């Protein structure tokens, strides 16, 4: 379940980062949004799986959710 977390969070990342869905129109923004979502998923995975102290895990979890859910850039 911990490793499958990304399967549940990637759709939320697509909603928060619309450039992910506009690869043909804005390829640079789509690639940057993809990197942003990848970094967020890595942070969340390290928070859940890695053997760290509780404050570090909470910090990684909060930072990962913040990076994932904050909008990237509006498509005009």
C-alpha positions in Angstrom: 0.0 0.0 0.0 2.8 2.4 0.8 4.4 1.9 -2.6 1.0 2.3 -4.4 0.5 5.7 -2.9 1.4 7.4 -6.2 -1.4 5.7 -8.0 -3.8 7.6 -5.8 -2.0 10.9 -5.7 -1.1 11.3 -9.4 -4.7 12.2 -10.4 -4.8 14.8 -7.6 -1.5 16.2 -9.1 -3.1 16.3 -12.5 -6.0 18.4 -11.1 -3.7 20.8 -9.3 -1.3 21.0 -12.3 -3.3 21.3 -15.5 -0.1 21.6 -17.7 0.3 17.9 -17.2 -2.7 17.3 -19.4 -1.6 19.8 -22.1 1.6 18.2 -23.3 0.9 18.9 -27.0 0.2 22.6 -26.4 2.8 23.4 -23.7 5.5 20.8 -23.7 7.9 22.7 -21.5 5.3 23.4 -18.8 4.2 19.8 -18.9 7.7 18.6 -18.4 8.3 21.0 -15.5 4.9 20.0 -13.9 5.9 16.3 -14.3 9.2 16.9 -12.5 7.3 18.8 -9.7 4.9 15.9 -9.2 7.8 13.4 -9.3 9.6 15.3 -6.6 6.5 15.5 -4.5 5.9 11.8 -4.8 9.5 11.1 -3.9 9.1 13.2 -0.8 5.9 11.4 0.2 7.5 8.0 -0.4 10.5 8.9 1.7 8.1 10.1 4.5 6.2 6.8 4.5 8.9 4.2 3.7 12.3 5.5 4.9 13.4 4.9 8.5 13.5 8.4 9.8 12.5 10.1 13.0 8.9 11.2 13.4 9.5 15.0 13.0 11.4 14.4 9.7 8.7 12.2 8.4 6.0 14.7 9.3 8.0 17.5 7.6 8.6 15.4 4.5 4.9 14.5 4.3 3.8 18.1 4.7 6.3 19.4 2.1 5.4 16.6 -0.3 1.7 17.4 -0.1 2.4 21.1 -0.4 4.5 20.7 -3.5 1.9 18.3 -5.0 -1.2 20.3 -4.4 0.0 23.9 -5.0 -0.8 25.0 -8.6 2.1 25.2 -11.0 1.3 27.7 -13.6 -2.0 28.6 -15.3 -2.4 27.8 -18.9 -3.5 30.8 -20.9 
